Amino acid sequence: MIKNIFESSKNIEREIGHYLFGTWIYLLLLVAILSGIKLISNKTIKFIFKWIVQLLFVISVLNITLVMLLDQTYIKYPSDAYAMLPSGDGGVSYMVPFNGNNLHFRCYENNNNNCNNTDQCKTILFESGLPFYSSVWGNVISKMVTMMGNRKDYSEELAQIGRFCVYDRYGYGWSDSRTESIGALQMSNDLSEYLNVLGIGGDQIIFVGWSYGGAIGQIFTSQKKTAGLVLVDSMDIIDGTNDALIQGIIDGKNSFLLLNLFRLTGIPRIIDSYPLESGYLSAQIPLDPHLKYYSNHVFLNSDFLQAAWHELNVLLDSLRDLEIQINTTMVANNGYPFGSTPLVVLTAGENGDHDWIQRQNTLASYSSNSFHIINNNTNHFVPFQSPDSIINAIIKCISMINQQPNQ
């Protein structure tokens, strides 16, 4: 049973304080530039520069006004973000404390479970890719809530789910930020502590990890006892030697750094053409518009931009830690890093890498009890494009758990 940690909001005083201070410095700089323009003798050039600086001044003032009037609400109250899901939502957000930081968990209870008591039920824990967070699972949440409330869609496997939870890593979504880079290994260790505080035992968790979240899931499962693991187009140890990924890390770090610098100007707010890989959810992304709206306000706050930079900064280290963990547990478990833990690997057939299917086959070999599903109708962004396939993979994992001799 989840412990009595009351639903609360994110503490954003530090974020707002930094925003106000940074904007004040920026406006003073514009005033200084405006004063310096008087020294320009050419009237046409003087007029153009004066007009540009004044426009930048107005945009920045409007931006900080919107931050104070609107953004505080969007980045403070997670429940409001999920309130308009087609399923009616019904989740509860928890700010779970550990070691001076709070992580945001949002959990959904299955009131139609058939467990003798809630502690015997499975908890589905969703882990997002980089640089995404809990909102990326909106379509999956909506479908699972609907299925659990509809007897026609109900199955023996769904009845064994007591709850499912999404959460935000440090700095993402509605979780507290950290000033240092947190890699996958430390995130896995910290996550275990937060779950203990929340009252969720690892041996009843089915860990669902997408992309980078799959790397965290692999480390978590190899370290802890989990009921099962579902890897959704997961990263693997080969990614650490991928030249395209390495260049993408460099480009991504530079982009997030520039966005963080320019957000005080207000200019990033009026741009609606950021790539999906950046974590921004454009109008074309199939997700509840209300949830996207909140998510995109979070996108332009400093905590998110710094969190994305920090994770990219240690991504290669995270993959090296993953390789060490896999190799170590492979020796300890007779060639199977996850032992006999039920493992379902869900692969996007349209990922693009020529050797992707083979690499995903390798992931499936990490357990003596595994099943590999290839979805040829989706690219890497499976949570947006094919939430049903993720739910089916979870159901398959529960079925495999039930078939174990000790079940």
C-alpha positions in Angstrom: 0.0 0.0 0.0 1.3 3.5 -0.9 2.3 5.3 2.2 0.4 8.4 3.3 2.4 11.0 1.4 -0.1 13.8 0.6 -0.4 15.1 -2.9 1.4 18.4 -3.1 2.9 20.9 -5.5 6.4 21.5 -6.8 8.5 24.0 -4.9 9.3 26.6 -7.5 10.5 29.6 -5.5 14.1 29.0 -6.4 13.2 28.7 -10.1 11.2 31.9 -10.1 13.9 33.7 -8.1 16.5 32.8 -10.7 14.2 33.9 -13.5 13.5 37.3 -11.9 17.1 37.9 -11.2 18.2 36.8 -14.7 15.6 38.9 -16.4 16.5 42.0 -14.3 20.1 41.6 -15.4 19.1 41.2 -19.0 16.8 44.2 -19.0 19.6 46.3 -17.4 21.9 45.2 -20.3 19.3 46.2 -22.8 19.0 49.6 -21.2 22.8 50.0 -21.3 22.8 49.1 -25.0 20.0 51.5 -25.6 22.1 54.3 -24.1 25.1 53.3 -26.2 23.0 53.6 -29.4 23.0 57.3 -28.9 26.6 57.4 -29.9 25.8 56.0 -33.4 25.9 58.9 -35.9 24.0 57.2 -38.8 20.3 57.9 -38.2 19.1 54.9 -40.1 21.3 52.4 -38.3 20.5 54.2 -35.0 16.8 53.8 -35.7 17.0 50.1 -36.6 19.1 49.3 -33.5 16.9 51.3 -31.2 13.8 49.6 -32.6 15.3 46.1 -32.2 16.4 46.8 -28.6 13.1 48.2 -27.6 11.3 45.2 -29.1 13.6 42.8 -27.2 12.8 44.8 -24.0 9.0 44.5 -24.6 9.2 40.7 -25.4 11.2 40.1 -22.2 8.8 42.1 -20.0 5.9 40.2 -21.5 7.7 36.9 -21.0 8.4 37.5 -17.3 4.8 38.7 -16.9 3.6 35.4 -18.3 6.0 33.5 -16.1 4.6 35.2 -13.0 0.9 35.0 -14.0 0.7 31.6 -15.9 3.8 29.5 -15.8 3.9 29.2 -12.0 0.6 27.3 -12.2 1.8 25.0 -15.1 5.1 24.0 -13.5 3.7 23.8 -9.9 0.6 21.6 -10.0 1.0 18.2 -11.8 -2.6 17.1 -11.2 -3.9 20.0 -13.4 -1.7 18.7 -16.3 -3.4 15.3 -16.3 -6.9 16.5 -15.5 -8.3 16.4 -19.0 -7.1 13.0 -20.2 -9.9 11.3 -22.2 -10.1 8.5 -19.6 -10.9 11.0 -16.8 -7.5 10.4 -15.2 -8.1 9.6 -11.5 -4.4 9.5 -10.5 -2.7 11.0 -7.5 0.6 12.9 -7.5 3.0 12.4 -4.7 6.1 14.5 -4.0 8.3 11.7 -2.5 11.1 12.9 -0.2 14.6 11.4 0.0 17.9 12.9 0.8 16.7 16.5 0.6 15.0 16.2 -2.8 11.4 15.4 -3.9 10.6 13.3 -6.9 7.1 13.5 -8.5 5.3 10.2 -8.8 1.8 9.9 -10.2 0.0 6.7 -9.4 -3.2 5.1 -10.5 -5.0 2.5 -8.4 -6.8 -0.4 -10.0 -9.9 -0.8 -7.9 -11.0 -3.8 -9.9 -7.9 -6.0 -9.0 -8.5 -9.5 -7.9 -5.5 -9.7 -5.4 -6.1 -11.0 -1.9 -4.5 -7.8 -0.7 -3.0 -4.8 -2.5 0.6 -5.8 -1.6 0.2 -9.0 -3.6 -0.7 -7.0 -6.7 1.8 -6.0 -9.4 2.9 -2.3 -9.6 3.7 -1.1 -13.1 6.5 1.5 -13.1 7.1 3.5 -16.2 10.5 5.1 -17.0 10.8 7.7 -19.7 13.4 8.3 -22.3 15.7 11.3 -22.5 14.7 14.2 -22.4 11.1 13.2 -21.5 9.2 12.6 -18.3 5.9 11.4 -17.0 3.8 13.3 -19.6 5.2 11.1 -22.4 3.1 8.2 -21.0 -0.2 10.1 -21.4 -1.7 7.9 -24.1 -0.7 4.7 -22.2 -2.2 6.1 -19.0 -5.4 7.0 -20.7 -5.8 3.6 -22.3 -4.9 1.7 -19.1 -7.4 3.6 -17.0 -10.1 3.0 -19.5 -9.3 -0.7 -19.8 -9.2 -1.2 -16.0 -12.6 0.4 -15.7 -14.2 -1.5 -18.6 -15.1 -5.1 -17.8 -15.3 -5.9 -21.5 -11.6 -5.1 -21.9 -10.6 -6.7 -18.6 -8.3 -9.7 -18.5 -6.8 -12.0 -15.9 -3.5 -10.2 -16.3 -5.0 -6.7 -15.9 -6.7 -7.9 -12.7 -3.3 -8.6 -11.2 -2.2 -5.0 -11.5 -2.7 -3.1 -8.2 -1.5 0.2 -9.5 0.7 1.8 -12.1 2.9 4.8 -11.7 4.8 7.3 -13.8 7.5 9.5 -12.4 9.9 12.3 -13.2 13.6 12.1 -12.8 15.5 15.0 -11.2 14.7 18.3 -12.8 12.2 16.9 -15.2 8.4 17.6 -15.0 7.5 18.3 -11.4 10.5 16.8 -9.6 13.2 18.8 -7.8 16.4 19.5 -9.7 20.0 18.6 -8.8 23.0 20.8 -9.5 25.1 17.8 -10.6 24.8 15.3 -13.4 23.0 12.1 -12.4 23.7 9.0 -14.5 21.6 5.9 -14.9 23.4 3.9 -12.2 22.8 6.5 -9.5 19.3 7.1 -10.8 18.6 3.4 -10.4 19.9 3.4 -6.8 18.0 6.6 -5.9 14.8 5.3 -7.5 15.0 2.3 -5.2 15.1 4.6 -2.2 12.2 6.7 -3.4 10.1 3.6 -4.0 10.9 2.4 -0.4 9.7 5.7 0.9 6.6 5.4 -1.2 6.0 1.9 0.1 6.4 0.0 -3.1 8.4 -3.2 -3.0 10.8 -4.1 -5.8 9.7 -7.7 -6.0 6.2 -6.7 -7.1 7.4 -4.1 -9.7 7.1 -4.6 -13.5 9.5 -2.1 -14.8 8.6 -0.6 -18.2 11.5 1.5 -19.7 11.5 3.3 -23.0 14.7 4.4 -24.8 17.1 5.7 -22.1 14.5 4.6 -19.5 15.2 1.1 -20.8 18.9 1.5 -19.8 17.9 2.5 -16.3 15.5 -0.4 -16.3 18.2 -2.9 -17.2 20.5 -1.6 -14.4 17.6 -1.6 -11.9 16.6 -5.2 -12.8 20.1 -6.5 -12.7 20.6 -5.0 -9.2 17.2 -5.5 -7.6 14.6 -8.2 -7.6 11.7 -7.2 -9.9 8.7 -9.2 -11.0 9.4 -8.4 -14.6 10.9 -6.1 -17.2 9.5 -4.6 -20.3 12.0 -2.8 -22.6 10.4 -0.5 -25.1 12.8 0.2 -28.0 15.5 0.4 -25.3 19.0 1.7 -25.6 21.7 -0.9 -25.3 25.4 -1.0 -24.6 26.3 -0.6 -28.3 24.7 2.9 -28.3 27.8 4.1 -26.5 29.9 3.6 -29.6 27.3 5.0 -32.0 28.9 8.0 -33.8 25.5 9.5 -34.7 24.4 9.3 -31.0 27.7 10.8 -29.8 27.3 13.8 -32.2 23.6 14.0 -31.1 24.8 14.4 -27.5 27.1 17.2 -28.4 24.4 19.0 -30.5 21.8 18.4 -27.8 24.0 19.8 -25.0 24.7 22.9 -27.1 21.0 23.4 -27.9 19.8 23.1 -24.3 22.6 25.4 -23.1 21.5 28.1 -25.7 17.8 27.6 -24.8 18.6 28.1 -21.2 20.5 31.3 -22.0 17.9 32.8 -24.3 14.8 31.8 -22.4 15.1 35.0 -20.4 14.6 37.0 -23.6 11.2 35.5 -24.2 12.2 34.6 -27.8 12.1 30.8 -27.3 8.4 31.1 -26.1 7.3 32.4 -29.5 9.0 29.5 -31.4 6.9 26.4 -32.0 9.2 24.3 -34.2 11.4 22.5 -31.8 12.1 18.9 -32.8 10.4 16.1 -30.9 13.9 14.8 -29.9 14.2 17.9 -27.7 11.2 16.9 -25.6 8.9 19.6 -27.0 5.5 18.3 -28.0 4.2 20.1 -31.1 0.6 20.2 -32.3 1.2 17.2 -34.6 2.2 14.8 -31.7 -0.8 12.5 -30.8 -1.3 13.3 -27.2 -4.0 15.0 -25.1 -3.7 18.8 -26.0 -4.1 19.8 -22.3 -1.3 17.6 -21.2 0.9 18.8 -24.1 0.2 22.4 -23.2 1.4 21.9 -19.6 4.3 19.8 -20.7 5.5 22.5 -23.1 5.4 25.1 -20.3 7.7 22.8 -18.3 9.9 22.5 -21.3 11.0 26.1 -21.2 11.8 26.3 -17.5 15.4 26.1 -16.2 15.0 22.9 -14.3 14.1 21.0 -17.4 16.7 22.5 -19.6 19.5 21.9 -17.0 18.3 18.3 -16.3 18.4 17.5 -20.0 21.9 18.9 -20.3 23.1 17.1 -17.2 21.7 13.7 -18.4 23.3 14.2 -21.9 26.5 15.1 -20.2 26.8 11.7 -18.5 24.9 9.6 -21.1 28.1 7.8 -22.3 29.1 7.2 -18.7 25.7 5.8 -18.1 26.1 3.4 -21.0 29.5 2.3 -19.8 28.0 1.7 -16.3 25.3 -0.4 -18.0 27.9 -2.4 -19.9 29.8 -3.1 -16.6 26.6 -4.1 -14.9 25.5 -6.4 -17.7 28.9 -8.1 -18.0 29.1 -8.6 -14.2 25.7 -10.1 -13.8 26.1 -12.2 -16.9 29.0 -14.0 -15.3 27.1 -14.3 -12.0 23.9 -15.6 -13.6 25.3 -18.2 -16.0 25.1 -16.0 -19.1 21.8 -14.3 -18.2 22.2 -10.8 -16.7 18.5 -10.8 -15.5 18.5 -14.5 -14.6 15.0 -15.9 -15.2 13.2 -12.6 -14.6 10.4 -12.4 -17.2 11.6 -10.0 -19.9 9.6 -8.7 -22.8 11.4 -6.7 -25.5 9.2 -4.4 -27.6 11.1 -3.2 -30.7 10.1 -0.4 -33.1 10.6 -1.8 -36.6 11.0 1.7 -38.1 13.8 2.7 -35.8 16.2 3.2 -38.7 19.5 1.6 -37.5 20.4 -1.3 -39.8 21.4 -3.6 -37.0 18.7 -2.5 -34.6 16.6 -5.7 -34.7 19.7 -7.9 -34.0 20.7 -5.7 -31.1 17.2 -6.0 -29.7 17.5 -9.7 -30.1 20.6 -9.5 -27.9 18.6 -7.6 -25.3 16.0 -10.4 -25.3 18.8 -12.9 -24.6 19.6 -11.3 -21.2 17.0 -13.4 -19.5 16.3 -17.1 -19.8 12.6 -16.3 -19.8 12.1 -13.7 -22.5 9.8 -12.8 -25.4 10.6 -10.4 -28.3 7.9 -8.4 -30.1 8.6 -6.4 -33.2 6.2 -3.6 -34.1 6.7 -2.7 -37.7 4.1 0.1 -37.5 5.9 2.5 -35.3 9.2 4.4 -35.1 11.2 5.0 -31.9 8.5 7.1 -30.3 6.3 4.2 -29.3 4.5 5.8 -26.3 3.0 8.3 -28.7 2.4 6.2 -31.7 1.5 2.7 -30.3 0.4 2.7 -26.7 -1.6 -0.4 -27.3 1.6 -2.4 -28.1 3.1 -1.3 -24.8 0.0 -2.4 -22.8 0.1 -5.8 -24.7 3.7 -6.2 -23.8 2.9 -5.6 -20.1 0.1 -8.2 -20.3 2.5 -10.6 -21.9 5.0 -10.0 -19.1 2.3 -10.7 -16.5 1.4 -13.9 -18.3 5.0 -15.0 -18.3 5.2 -14.3 -14.5 2.1 -16.5 -14.0 3.8 -19.3 -15.8 6.8 -19.4 -13.6 7.0 -22.6 -11.4 6.7 -20.7 -8.1 3.7 -18.6 -9.2 
